[in-house]
Amino acid sequence: MDTQALLVRYCMRGLKKFEAVVTKRDRLAMLSGKRTAWSLFVLAFSLMATQVNAQPWPPLPAPHSSPPQEGFYGSQTGSGVYAELVPEENFNPFAGGMPLHTAVAPHLPDSWIRLEYWHAKIGHRGGRSLGTSIGDINGNLIDNTSERFDLPSVDPNSTTGIAGAAVAPTTDNVDWDDNNGIKGSFGIPIDTRSWLEGSVWSLQEQAESLRVPSIPPTSLNDGFYGPPIQFIVIPYTIDNQPGNLGDVAVNTPPDGIPVPLIVYDESFFSEYSVNLWSADVNYVYDLRIPHDGWTLQSIVGWRHEEYSENLSFGGSFNNNSGYATDDVTITGPLTTPQSNRIESKVHNFRHALQFGFRSEVKQNRFTVGVEPKVALGVGLIRSRVNTQNAREPGDLSVLLGDPNLVIDDPASTTSFDRELDFAPSAELNLYAKYDVTEWLKFKVGYNLTWMGRLGSADTSIRYNSISAADPTMSPSQLDFGVDQNVNSRYVSAFTVGGEIVFP
């Protein structure tokens, strides 16, 4: 046998041995797979058997109680076996001990939901006059410009030197009354002595106008407090220094810097709107066993509040009042009236930890309770002030001055600011409940909420102008923008609603 034949034989033997090894491994793997499948099958069958054994068998029908047979197989629709094998409800997600039902079911009894209507008022303690302080014709500083004062005339032929009575708008008389709101609450027991509670409430957005006299006045007859108001004015400062009304005649352009004063004699408009909502989540714990009808519970949780204000105002000046008449440059009404608009927006985001307690006394079906809470946290105040021709109405530098000395007042400017500040809040609930049934309760109450250190639209405007480097020139740069200040607001509300308790 030659060498080639031996090589072929050895190769054939090697292939047979390799095939035998592979075949043996395949058989072992198949056997292992079959064993695994059978093991799984036996395990599943055992579990099914255990589940079946755990379920109670339906009772056997009593003798002679089966319904009459119909057809060969008969009708079994009235038998217990048919009802067990073919239930009327094909699917029930909470049947058979599903995980969701198992987790939720123990906490559903004694859980409750409540819905309340609020008739509320949003108020504040004290407002502010729009603009800044200004000196009167005698040089005395007028801090409260919302009270009438005399506005000097530019007309050199004026017999009195007074153009008329003027006031500045104020937000002191703004209260957002008759505000409708709604509150939703829920409670879920955690154990026999504690539970989780939460609520969300909101008031509708409401707007009011600032109360100012009507201009031009409807009558020139004297009133109880003197002549009727002819001007609505907004003073501003130059380099943060107040001007002086006594300088109106001598400081008009081109003689010098005009009095920093926005003057309306044709019309004035304003709108002050507010929006508020709040939410909280609390852990409530029974501090005593209510064996005598008196309960005392502690409250610890988190509170979120969002409060926003939007104040916009402006008007027009046409010189029908004769304020800017000098018998030279201006001798009567303007061909094109001057107008402006100023808008301030403030939005408060507040997050706080909340602490309090609840005390109730229940007799028969009647319950009275008190619930004070205090929240301490951090608030983000976002502010924006937008102006359009802010200083134009009554601007003497434009009407009477040299064109080269016109105040640089861009048509539109916008200023932004963001600040973090301490955010305290307090809430007091007084209420009474009547159990109409075991699952329905009627509730009436009174709620007082106080929010401190809020950014407000009326206190966040900077009224200022920056003068030029040359003191003989008129103001050159508008400096109206955000000047963030904080204030407080309160919500007073009467509430009525209903509560449903789950069995």
Summary of the structure (lengths in Angstrom):
residues: 503
radius of gyration: 41.2
end to end distance: 98.8
largest distance: 149.2
contacts: 1484
relative contact order: 0.12
helix: 15%
strand: 46%
